[in-house]
Amino acid sequence: MKKRTGAALFGALAAALVVTGAHAQDPVKIGYQLPLTGETAQYGQGFRNAAEMQLEKFNASGRIPVPVEIVYEDSRSDAKEGVTIARKFVDDPAIVAVLGDFTSTVSMAAAQVYRQAGMPQLSQTASHPDYTKISEYQFRNITTQNQEGPYNADWFTELGFKKVAVIAEQTDWGQSVVDGFVKKFEENGGEIVFSEFFNRGLKDFRSVITKIERAAPDAIYTGFFYEDGANFLRQAKQLGVDIPIFSTSAAYNPALIDLGGDAVNGLRLTVTFLPTSDDPNVKAFVDEYTERYGEAPGQFPAQAYDAVGIMLDAVAKTYPDTTRATMRDALAATKDYPGVTGITTFDENREPAKELAKAEVKDGAFVALP
């Protein structure tokens, strides 16, 4: 009887050891919600391209003895779909952290689910000021309009602009573009002579442009992405508008020049990433991305590349005790991460400390300004 009991205990222990060993060899899983179909699919595809580059490099490095997997889910830039994905991710115990989403609206909707579940969330592009205020689990590695708006307002003041027209897309992000810029510009003594929001994907800006001309501003400040930007700039040139036009870093994308042609020349904007940088880290990223995907990366793939890198760095620092709690703490401790969009350190509010730069489109290329 004792022999049989001993054998049974030995068998159970051996089985337990096998299970434990198998569990230890399981891959670490990260969720990534992003638009892969719909009107903003081109951004999600760029995110996934950059993520795969970073993931392959990490898994080949041997920093941890098991592979990391990224589970992609298509949000279509829809808030309801984003929430559904968030629930799916938090219900999967193997997923220890998530990336995304693209827009502030979807990121913030999903963040409510992640907040309740204690799931760390790092968005590469959610720049609405309120995003990281949702809970201690929200992070981002992109500058916000609370940073970019005042920076541009001071730039306008330095250039002597007194009267400015402002237009932006009708989204949470677009509202933050206007709020971030207007408050500081008015504090500097400037006047907003025109302000209007438009629906993303607007084909005809001519009536808006005509109203802007009537307001006679010294400059125009815009909150749009490259598709709408190219449309606006082409139509402004067709109407003979001779007013300096500025935008946020969201407009930075080589496709802006492809779509807008000569009409884009003269646009000035803020940036955190330029593919022409002398930084060898940037050059290596741009060369590999271009070779793999047939086009140079814009700011957003660069943002995703760094976001995934920061996340994987946290995995390496926590393994083998990689849990949602340890990942949150590791992300919060991120300091001097050497990304292609600059060095990233998260402050106490999980905001990135990054420097902005000025650029202009000249002769069909983005050129850094002093």
N, C-alpha and C positions, 0 to 999 in steps of 0.2 A: 504493500500500500504506500509506504514511504517512497519506494523507488519510483512508482508511477507518479506520485505527487511531485517528486523532484524533477522528473522528466517533463511533466506538464509545465512546471514553473520555468524550466530552462527553455522550453519551446516558446512560451509566452514572452520571455525576456528577449529571446532571439528575434521573434517577430516584431517586438517593440523597437529593437535596435534597427531592424531593417526599415521599418516605417520612419523612424527618426532620421536615418541616413538618407532615405529617399526624399524626405521633406527638406533636408539641408541642401539637397542638390536641385531643388525646384528653382526655376528662374524667378528673378524679381520682376514684378509687373508694374508698369506705369500706365495710367490711362491718358489718352489725348483726345479731347473733343475739339473738333474743328470743322469748318465748312468744306466738304469735298464735292458737293453738288450745289446747284442754285447760283444766284447772281454773284456771290463772293467766292465761288469755288476756286478761282485762280489763286487766292490768298492761301486757302487751306492746302492746295497742292504744293505751293511753295514751302509752307510749314512742314509738310510731310517729307518733302525732298530733303530739306535741311536736317530734319530730325533723323532720317535714315542715315545720312552721312555721319552725324555725331554718334549715333548708336553703334554703327559698324566700327568706328574708331575705338569707342569705349570697350566693346566686347572683344576686340582684338588685342586690347592693351593688357588683359589679364589682371586688372586691378582688383577684381573679386573673382572667386573660383567658379561662379555660375554666371550664365548669361542674363542680361536684362532684356525684357520684351516690352514693346510699346503697343498697347491696344488702342487702335484708332476707331473713333465713332464719328459719323457724319452728323453735325448739328444743323447744317443748311443755313446757318446764321439765324436760326429761329429760336426764340427764347423758350417756348414750350418744349421743343425738341431737346434743347440744352438741359432743361430740368430733367427730362426723361433719361437722358444719358447719365446725368449726375447720379440719379437714383440707381441706375444699373451699376455704375462704378462703385458706389458705396456699399452696395449689396454683395460685391465680390471681395471676399476677405483677402484675396491674393494681391489686389491692387493697393499699393501703399501710398500713392500720391498721384495727382493729375496735373496735366498741362492744358492750357486753353481757358476760355474760348478765344475767338478772334475779336468780336466786337465787345464793347463795354456792356451793352445791354444784355447779351447772352451770358457773358462771364458773370455778371452780377446776379442774374436770375439763378444760374447754377450754383453760385456761391452760397446761397441760402441753404441748399441741400448739404453742401460740403461743411458749412459752419455747424450744422446740427450733428453731423456724423463725425466731426473731428478729422476731416480729410484735408491735408495740405493741397492747395491749389496755386499753381504758378502760371499766370497769363503772360504771354509774350507781347501782347498788344493792348490790353485793357487799360486805357489811360484816363478814364473818368476818375476824378478825385475821390469819389466815394467808394470805389471798389475795395481798396484795402481797409476801409473803415468797417467793413461788414463783420470781420472777426479776426482773430489772431492767426487764422489758417490761410488768409489770402496774401499772395505775393505777386509782384510784377517786376519785370526787368526793363520796362520801357519808361521813358520820362512821361510825366503827366502834363495836362494843360495848366495845372497850377504852377508848373515850372516853365513850360514853353510859352504860355500866354504872356506873363510878365517879361520874359526874356525878349520876346518880339516887340512888346510895347516899348521897352527901353530902346530897342533898335530903331523903331520908328521915331522916337523922340530925338535920338542922336542924329537922325537924318533930317530933322527939322519938320516933320509932318505934323500938322496941327489938326487937320480934318480927315477923318478916315471912314470909309464904307466897309461894312463887315457883312459877309454872307457865309453860311455854313449849312451842312446837311441837317435835316430834321431828325436827329437822333440824340440819345443821351450824350454821345461823344461830341456831336456838333454843338450842343448847348454848352458843353464844358469849354469848347474852343472859344466861343463868344465870351462867356463869363470870365475865363482866365485872362483874356486879352483886354477886354473893355475896362474892367475895374482899374487895372494898372495904368492903362493909357489915359483914362480920365484923371487919375491921381497925378499923372505927369502934366496935366493941364491941357490934354487933347480933347477933341470933340468927335463924337460919333454922329455923322450926318446921315447915315443910312444903315439899316440893319434888317436882314431878311433870312429866312430859312427856306430850304428847298428839299424836295423829296429825292432821295438817292436814285440815280438813273434818269434824271431829267434830261430830255433830249434838246429842248429849246430854252436857252438862257437869254435870248435876245431881249425879252421884255424886262427882265431883271437888270441886264446890262444898261438898257436905256434909262431905267430909273436911277441907276448908280451915276450915270453921266450927268443927269439933271441935278443931282445932289452936289456935284462938283467937288469931290474929295481930292485930297493930295495923294492918297494911296488907297489901295483895296486890300483888305485882309480876308483870306478865304480859308474855310475849313472843308476840304474835300479830299477824296482819294483820286488816284490817277485817271480813272475813267471819266468822272465828272470834271476833273481838272482839265483834261485835254479838250473836252467839249467846250467848257467855258472859255478857255484861252483861244481856241480856234474862232469862236463866234465873236469874241472881243476884238480880235484882229480884223475879222471881216467887217465889223462895224467901225473900224478905224479908231478904237479906243487908245488913247495915249496917256494912260494913267499907270503908274507903277503898281504891279500886282505881287503880292506876297502870299505865302502859305505856310502850313505847318509841316513837320517831318512826315506826316501821313501821305503827302503828295509825292514824296520821293520814291521814284520807281523808274527804271529805264523804259518801261512801257509808256510812261507819260510822254516821253520824247517820240517814241515810235508812233503813238496815236496823234499827238499834237503837232508834230513837225516843226516848222519854223515859228509857229505861233507860240511855242513854249519858251523860246529864247527871251531872256530878260526876267523870267520868273525868279524871285528870290525866296528862299525858305530856310528853315532850320533843319539840321540833320544830326544824327548820332553815328551814321555809317556812310562812308564813301568808298566804293570799290577801287578807286584810284589811290587809296592811301599807301604810303610807303611801308606801313607796318607789315612785317613778313607773315604775321598771323592772319591778317586780312587778305593778303595776296594769295596765300595758300588756300584759304577758303574760297575766294573768288575763282581761282584757277580750277579747283576741283569741281565746284558747282557748275561752272560754265562747261567743262569737259563732259560732265555726267548728264547735264540736262539741256545743253545747247543754247543757254542764254545766261547772261550775267545776273547775279542775284541782286535784288533790291533790298531796301531796309528790312522788310518784313521777314524774308527767309533768314536774314542775318539775325534778327531778333529771336526767331525760333531756334536757330543754331545755338545761340547763347543760352536761351532758356533751358533747352534740353541738356546742354553741357553743365549748367548749374545744378539741374536735377540729378544728373548722373554723378556729379561730384558728391552730392549729399548721400547717394546710395553707397558710394565707395567709403565714405566716412562712417556710415552707420552699420555696414555689413559686419557680422552676420545678424546683428540685432536691428534689422531694418523693418520698422513698423511705421504706422502713420504718425505716431507720437514722436519717434526719434527722427523721422524725416522732417517733421515740422521744425524741430529744434535745430537740425543741421542746416536747413534752409535759412533759418533766422540768423545763424552764425556765419553765413556767407560773407567773406571778406576778400577784397582784391581779386575777384575772379577775372582772369585775363581774357575777355571775350573779344569778338570782332567788332562789337559795337561799343567797345571801351571797357574799362575796368569797372566791375560791379561789386558794390558793398551794400548790403541791406541795412538801413537805419532801424531805429527802434519801432518804426511804424511799417516796416517791411517794404519800404520804398527804396528804389535804387539811387545811389548817389552817382550821377553821371554828368558829364559836361556836354553842353550843346555847342554846335558849330554852325556857321553861316555858309550858305552856298548859293550859287546862281547858275542858271542854265545859259551857257555861252556856246554858240556854234554847235548846238546839238549835243552838249555834254554837261554834266554837273561838275561845277568847278568850285573848289573851296574859296571862301572869301576871308580876308584878314579880319 
